[in-house]
Amino acid sequence: MSGLVAGGRTYELAEKGCFPRKRGEKGYQLSAAFVGDTGETVSVFFDPGNTSCIS
């Protein structure tokens, strides 16, 4: 999981979250699943910035 800060006001589902060195900014949490041997990306999800890695 990685945090991506949204730079504008018109991004859908962007929520305030805890991003490294940018606490309280609006953005997304990026979750990705990879295949270990080939490095192929299986799935990518963008969740609101206030989503924790547990969910």
C-alpha positions as CSV (number, residue, x, y, z in Angstrom):
1,M,0.0,0.0,0.0
2,S,1.3,3.5,-0.9
3,G,-0.2,7.0,-0.4
4,L,-0.8,9.3,-3.4
5,V,-1.6,12.9,-2.7
6,A,-4.3,14.5,-5.0
7,G,-3.2,18.0,-6.0
8,G,-6.6,19.5,-7.0
9,R,-10.1,20.0,-5.6
10,T,-12.0,18.0,-8.1
11,Y,-10.7,14.5,-7.5
12,E,-13.5,11.9,-6.7
13,L,-13.3,10.0,-3.4
14,A,-10.1,11.8,-2.3
15,E,-10.1,12.0,1.5
16,K,-7.8,13.5,4.1
17,G,-5.3,10.9,5.2
18,C,-1.9,10.4,6.8
19,F,0.7,10.6,4.0
20,P,4.5,10.8,4.7
21,R,5.5,14.4,5.2
22,K,2.1,15.6,4.1
23,R,-0.2,14.9,7.0
24,G,-3.8,16.0,6.5
25,E,-3.6,16.3,2.7
26,K,-6.3,14.8,0.5
27,G,-5.4,11.8,-1.6
28,Y,-5.7,8.1,-2.2
29,Q,-4.2,4.8,-1.0
30,L,-2.8,2.6,-3.8
31,S,-2.9,-1.1,-3.3
32,A,-1.3,-3.4,-5.8
33,A,-0.9,-7.2,-6.1
34,F,2.2,-8.6,-7.9
35,V,3.2,-12.1,-9.1
36,G,6.6,-12.8,-7.5
37,D,8.4,-14.7,-10.2
38,T,7.5,-12.5,-13.2
39,G,6.8,-9.2,-11.5
40,E,3.5,-9.0,-13.3
41,T,0.8,-6.7,-11.8
42,V,-2.3,-8.7,-11.1
43,S,-4.5,-6.0,-9.6
44,V,-4.4,-2.3,-8.6
45,F,-7.0,-0.5,-6.4
46,F,-7.4,3.2,-5.5
47,D,-9.0,3.7,-2.1
48,P,-9.8,7.0,-0.3
49,G,-6.9,8.4,1.6
50,N,-8.3,7.6,5.0
51,T,-8.4,3.8,4.4
52,S,-6.1,1.7,6.5
53,C,-4.1,-1.3,5.3
54,I,-6.3,-3.6,7.4
55,S,-9.3,-2.9,5.3
